[in-house]
Amino acid sequence: MRPPQKGGPGVFDVLSALNNLDGNFAAQEQRVATYVKNHLDAISNMTIGELADH
């Protein structure tokens, strides 16, 4: 799943991408994806640095 091109239609659906690709990520990426899916409310206000600390 690719994000939409600038000026193109649609909004990239991160949650669907995480669900569709779940289990197909490299180990570190899977840890991040799982954390994001399990903590959606918390991560919505985090910076990348804060997310990396978890």
Biopython code that builds the backbone (N, CA, C, O; Angstrom):
import numpy as np
from Bio.PDB.StructureBuilder import StructureBuilder

atoms = [
    (1, "MET", "N", (0.843, -1.169, 0.000)),
    (1, "MET", "CA", (0.000, 0.000, 0.000)),
    (1, "MET", "C", (0.891, 1.236, 0.000)),
    (1, "MET", "O", (1.789, 1.362, 0.832)),
    (2, "ARG", "N", (0.646, 2.119, -0.910)),
    (2, "ARG", "CA", (1.477, 3.323, -1.043)),
    (2, "ARG", "C", (0.664, 4.550, -0.684)),
    (2, "ARG", "O", (-0.538, 4.606, -0.945)),
    (3, "PRO", "N", (1.324, 5.543, -0.079)),
    (3, "PRO", "CA", (0.596, 6.783, 0.203)),
    (3, "PRO", "C", (0.206, 7.487, -1.077)),
    (3, "PRO", "O", (0.868, 7.320, -2.101)),
    (4, "PRO", "N", (-0.868, 8.277, -1.037)),
    (4, "PRO", "CA", (-1.270, 9.005, -2.245)),
    (4, "PRO", "C", (-0.206, 10.016, -2.649)),
    (4, "PRO", "O", (0.520, 10.543, -1.807)),
    (5, "GLN", "N", (-0.127, 10.275, -3.927)),
    (5, "GLN", "CA", (0.806, 11.263, -4.459)),
    (5, "GLN", "C", (0.290, 12.660, -4.172)),
    (5, "GLN", "O", (-0.919, 12.881, -4.091)),
    (6, "LYS", "N", (1.205, 13.597, -4.020)),
    (6, "LYS", "CA", (0.824, 14.978, -3.775)),
    (6, "LYS", "C", (-0.125, 15.455, -4.873)),
    (6, "LYS", "O", (0.132, 15.283, -6.064)),
    (7, "GLY", "N", (-1.206, 16.047, -4.441)),
    (7, "GLY", "CA", (-2.194, 16.537, -5.386)),
    (7, "GLY", "C", (-3.155, 15.466, -5.872)),
    (7, "GLY", "O", (-4.100, 15.757, -6.606)),
    (8, "GLY", "N", (-2.914, 14.220, -5.462)),
    (8, "GLY", "CA", (-3.783, 13.130, -5.886)),
    (8, "GLY", "C", (-4.965, 12.966, -4.947)),
    (8, "GLY", "O", (-5.000, 13.581, -3.881)),
    (9, "PRO", "N", (-5.923, 12.153, -5.326)),
    (9, "PRO", "CA", (-7.103, 11.950, -4.502)),
    (9, "PRO", "C", (-6.810, 11.030, -3.318)),
    (9, "PRO", "O", (-5.855, 10.255, -3.343)),
    (10, "GLY", "N", (-7.629, 11.124, -2.300)),
    (10, "GLY", "CA", (-7.575, 10.179, -1.207)),
    (10, "GLY", "C", (-6.645, 10.574, -0.074)),
    (10, "GLY", "O", (-5.810, 11.471, -0.194)),
    (11, "VAL", "N", (-6.823, 9.879, 1.010)),
    (11, "VAL", "CA", (-6.023, 10.054, 2.211)),
    (11, "VAL", "C", (-5.417, 8.705, 2.538)),
    (11, "VAL", "O", (-6.095, 7.679, 2.477)),
    (12, "PHE", "N", (-4.142, 8.705, 2.884)),
    (12, "PHE", "CA", (-3.480, 7.455, 3.222)),
    (12, "PHE", "C", (-4.069, 6.905, 4.511)),
    (12, "PHE", "O", (-4.090, 7.604, 5.523)),
    (13, "ASP", "N", (-4.544, 5.681, 4.495)),
    (13, "ASP", "CA", (-5.170, 5.036, 5.638)),
    (13, "ASP", "C", (-4.127, 4.193, 6.360)),
    (13, "ASP", "O", (-3.910, 3.030, 6.019)),
    (14, "VAL", "N", (-3.489, 4.784, 7.352)),
    (14, "VAL", "CA", (-2.408, 4.125, 8.077)),
    (14, "VAL", "C", (-2.912, 2.889, 8.814)),
    (14, "VAL", "O", (-2.239, 1.858, 8.828)),
    (15, "LEU", "N", (-4.072, 2.984, 9.417)),
    (15, "LEU", "CA", (-4.588, 1.853, 10.186)),
    (15, "LEU", "C", (-4.857, 0.642, 9.304)),
    (15, "LEU", "O", (-4.545, -0.487, 9.684)),
    (16, "SER", "N", (-5.431, 0.870, 8.136)),
    (16, "SER", "CA", (-5.655, -0.251, 7.213)),
    (16, "SER", "C", (-4.335, -0.839, 6.743)),
    (16, "SER", "O", (-4.198, -2.056, 6.623)),
    (17, "ALA", "N", (-3.367, 0.024, 6.477)),
    (17, "ALA", "CA", (-2.052, -0.468, 6.051)),
    (17, "ALA", "C", (-1.414, -1.311, 7.145)),
    (17, "ALA", "O", (-0.849, -2.367, 6.860)),
    (18, "LEU", "N", (-1.497, -0.862, 8.389)),
    (18, "LEU", "CA", (-0.941, -1.645, 9.503)),
    (18, "LEU", "C", (-1.637, -2.998, 9.605)),
    (18, "LEU", "O", (-0.984, -4.022, 9.804)),
    (19, "ASN", "N", (-2.944, -3.001, 9.470)),
    (19, "ASN", "CA", (-3.683, -4.266, 9.553)),
    (19, "ASN", "C", (-3.368, -5.180, 8.384)),
    (19, "ASN", "O", (-3.204, -6.386, 8.570)),
    (20, "ASN", "N", (-3.282, -4.628, 7.186)),
    (20, "ASN", "CA", (-3.017, -5.446, 6.000)),
    (20, "ASN", "C", (-1.603, -6.025, 5.994)),
    (20, "ASN", "O", (-1.378, -7.126, 5.493)),
    (21, "LEU", "N", (-0.668, -5.286, 6.546)),
    (21, "LEU", "CA", (0.733, -5.721, 6.523)),
    (21, "LEU", "C", (1.167, -6.403, 7.811)),
    (21, "LEU", "O", (2.311, -6.844, 7.922)),
    (22, "ASP", "N", (0.277, -6.494, 8.776)),
    (22, "ASP", "CA", (0.620, -7.083, 10.068)),
    (22, "ASP", "C", (1.217, -8.476, 9.894)),
    (22, "ASP", "O", (0.653, -9.323, 9.200)),
    (23, "GLY", "N", (2.356, -8.701, 10.526)),
    (23, "GLY", "CA", (3.045, -9.981, 10.425)),
    (23, "GLY", "C", (4.026, -10.048, 9.271)),
    (23, "GLY", "O", (4.787, -11.010, 9.168)),
    (24, "ASN", "N", (4.026, -9.056, 8.404)),
    (24, "ASN", "CA", (4.926, -9.042, 7.251)),
    (24, "ASN", "C", (6.064, -8.048, 7.395)),
    (24, "ASN", "O", (6.878, -7.892, 6.485)),
    (25, "PHE", "N", (6.123, -7.370, 8.546)),
    (25, "PHE", "CA", (7.183, -6.412, 8.794)),
    (25, "PHE", "C", (8.425, -7.114, 9.327)),
    (25, "PHE", "O", (8.339, -8.216, 9.868)),
    (26, "ALA", "N", (9.577, -6.474, 9.172)),
    (26, "ALA", "CA", (10.790, -6.933, 9.847)),
    (26, "ALA", "C", (10.534, -6.800, 11.359)),
    (26, "ALA", "O", (9.633, -6.070, 11.770)),
    (27, "ALA", "N", (11.316, -7.494, 12.173)),
    (27, "ALA", "CA", (11.061, -7.572, 13.611)),
    (27, "ALA", "C", (10.913, -6.210, 14.283)),
    (27, "ALA", "O", (9.955, -5.991, 15.024)),
    (28, "GLN", "N", (11.844, -5.296, 14.036)),
    (28, "GLN", "CA", (11.772, -3.970, 14.666)),
    (28, "GLN", "C", (10.544, -3.194, 14.187)),
    (28, "GLN", "O", (9.871, -2.533, 14.978)),
    (29, "GLU", "N", (10.263, -3.279, 12.897)),
    (29, "GLU", "CA", (9.104, -2.585, 12.347)),
    (29, "GLU", "C", (7.815, -3.167, 12.910)),
    (29, "GLU", "O", (6.858, -2.433, 13.160)),
    (30, "GLN", "N", (7.784, -4.479, 13.109)),
    (30, "GLN", "CA", (6.596, -5.124, 13.669)),
    (30, "GLN", "C", (6.355, -4.665, 15.099)),
    (30, "GLN", "O", (5.210, -4.480, 15.510)),
    (31, "ARG", "N", (7.435, -4.479, 15.860)),
    (31, "ARG", "CA", (7.287, -3.976, 17.228)),
    (31, "ARG", "C", (6.634, -2.604, 17.226)),
    (31, "ARG", "O", (5.745, -2.336, 18.035)),
    (32, "VAL", "N", (7.070, -1.737, 16.323)),
    (32, "VAL", "CA", (6.488, -0.398, 16.221)),
    (32, "VAL", "C", (5.028, -0.493, 15.781)),
    (32, "VAL", "O", (4.162, 0.157, 16.365)),
    (33, "ALA", "N", (4.754, -1.291, 14.765)),
    (33, "ALA", "CA", (3.386, -1.435, 14.262)),
    (33, "ALA", "C", (2.453, -1.956, 15.347)),
    (33, "ALA", "O", (1.335, -1.464, 15.496)),
    (34, "THR", "N", (2.900, -2.933, 16.092)),
    (34, "THR", "CA", (2.088, -3.493, 17.169)),
    (34, "THR", "C", (1.851, -2.458, 18.256)),
    (34, "THR", "O", (0.736, -2.336, 18.764)),
    (35, "TYR", "N", (2.885, -1.714, 18.619)),
    (35, "TYR", "CA", (2.734, -0.673, 19.633)),
    (35, "TYR", "C", (1.729, 0.382, 19.164)),
    (35, "TYR", "O", (0.859, 0.799, 19.929)),
    (36, "VAL", "N", (1.850, 0.806, 17.923)),
    (36, "VAL", "CA", (0.946, 1.814, 17.381)),
    (36, "VAL", "C", (-0.493, 1.304, 17.418)),
    (36, "VAL", "O", (-1.389, 2.019, 17.866)),
    (37, "LYS", "N", (-0.722, 0.088, 16.956)),
    (37, "LYS", "CA", (-2.073, -0.473, 16.942)),
    (37, "LYS", "C", (-2.650, -0.589, 18.346)),
    (37, "LYS", "O", (-3.848, -0.379, 18.540)),
    (38, "ASN", "N", (-1.816, -0.918, 19.325)),
    (38, "ASN", "CA", (-2.289, -1.126, 20.696)),
    (38, "ASN", "C", (-2.417, 0.157, 21.501)),
    (38, "ASN", "O", (-3.030, 0.152, 22.569)),
    (39, "HIS", "N", (-1.852, 1.258, 21.012)),
    (39, "HIS", "CA", (-1.848, 2.517, 21.761)),
    (39, "HIS", "C", (-2.250, 3.704, 20.885)),
    (39, "HIS", "O", (-1.622, 4.761, 20.944)),
    (40, "LEU", "N", (-3.278, 3.534, 20.086)),
    (40, "LEU", "CA", (-3.686, 4.570, 19.136)),
    (40, "LEU", "C", (-3.966, 5.909, 19.811)),
    (40, "LEU", "O", (-3.538, 6.951, 19.313)),
    (41, "ASP", "N", (-4.668, 5.896, 20.918)),
    (41, "ASP", "CA", (-4.987, 7.161, 21.584)),
    (41, "ASP", "C", (-3.730, 7.855, 22.073)),
    (41, "ASP", "O", (-3.585, 9.067, 21.914)),
    (42, "ALA", "N", (-2.827, 7.100, 22.664)),
    (42, "ALA", "CA", (-1.608, 7.690, 23.225)),
    (42, "ALA", "C", (-0.681, 8.222, 22.129)),
    (42, "ALA", "O", (-0.113, 9.305, 22.270)),
    (43, "ILE", "N", (-0.528, 7.476, 21.052)),
    (43, "ILE", "CA", (0.447, 7.879, 20.033)),
    (43, "ILE", "C", (-0.011, 9.052, 19.185)),
    (43, "ILE", "O", (0.801, 9.702, 18.526)),
    (44, "SER", "N", (-1.301, 9.323, 19.198)),
    (44, "SER", "CA", (-1.800, 10.418, 18.354)),
    (44, "SER", "C", (-1.227, 11.769, 18.759)),
    (44, "SER", "O", (-1.220, 12.700, 17.953)),
    (45, "ASN", "N", (-0.748, 11.893, 19.988)),
    (45, "ASN", "CA", (-0.170, 13.153, 20.459)),
    (45, "ASN", "C", (1.335, 13.070, 20.695)),
    (45, "ASN", "O", (1.931, 14.007, 21.225)),
    (46, "MET", "N", (1.953, 11.956, 20.304)),
    (46, "MET", "CA", (3.395, 11.776, 20.520)),
    (46, "MET", "C", (4.196, 12.310, 19.342)),
    (46, "MET", "O", (3.727, 12.343, 18.205)),
    (47, "THR", "N", (5.410, 12.724, 19.650)),
    (47, "THR", "CA", (6.377, 13.019, 18.595)),
    (47, "THR", "C", (7.042, 11.697, 18.212)),
    (47, "THR", "O", (6.873, 10.693, 18.903)),
    (48, "ILE", "N", (7.784, 11.696, 17.134)),
    (48, "ILE", "CA", (8.515, 10.490, 16.737)),
    (48, "ILE", "C", (9.518, 10.105, 17.832)),
    (48, "ILE", "O", (9.705, 8.924, 18.126)),
    (49, "GLY", "N", (10.146, 11.095, 18.417)),
    (49, "GLY", "CA", (11.111, 10.832, 19.499)),
    (49, "GLY", "C", (10.442, 10.171, 20.698)),
    (49, "GLY", "O", (11.001, 9.242, 21.281)),
    (50, "GLU", "N", (9.273, 10.631, 21.066)),
    (50, "GLU", "CA", (8.542, 10.029, 22.191)),
    (50, "GLU", "C", (8.144, 8.596, 21.854)),
    (50, "GLU", "O", (8.245, 7.707, 22.700)),
    (51, "LEU", "N", (7.701, 8.373, 20.643)),
    (51, "LEU", "CA", (7.341, 7.020, 20.223)),
    (51, "LEU", "C", (8.565, 6.109, 20.269)),
    (51, "LEU", "O", (8.466, 4.958, 20.694)),
    (52, "ALA", "N", (9.692, 6.606, 19.843)),
    (52, "ALA", "CA", (10.924, 5.816, 19.842)),
    (52, "ALA", "C", (11.349, 5.415, 21.244)),
    (52, "ALA", "O", (11.984, 4.376, 21.425)),
    (53, "ASP", "N", (11.003, 6.230, 22.244)),
    (53, "ASP", "CA", (11.338, 5.900, 23.630)),
    (53, "ASP", "C", (10.524, 4.732, 24.175)),
    (53, "ASP", "O", (10.876, 4.161, 25.207)),
    (54, "HIS", "N", (9.447, 4.374, 23.497)),
    (54, "HIS", "CA", (8.604, 3.264, 23.951)),
    (54, "HIS", "C", (9.048, 2.045, 23.224)),
    (54, "HIS", "O", (8.491, 0.966, 23.431)),
]
sb = StructureBuilder()
sb.init_structure("model")
sb.init_model(0)
sb.init_chain("A")
sb.init_seg("    ")
for serial, (resi, resn, name, xyz) in enumerate(atoms, 1):
    if name == "N":
        sb.init_residue(resn, " ", resi, " ")
    sb.init_atom(name, np.array(xyz, "f"), 0.0, 1.0, " ", f" {name:<3s}", serial, name[0])
structure = sb.get_structure()
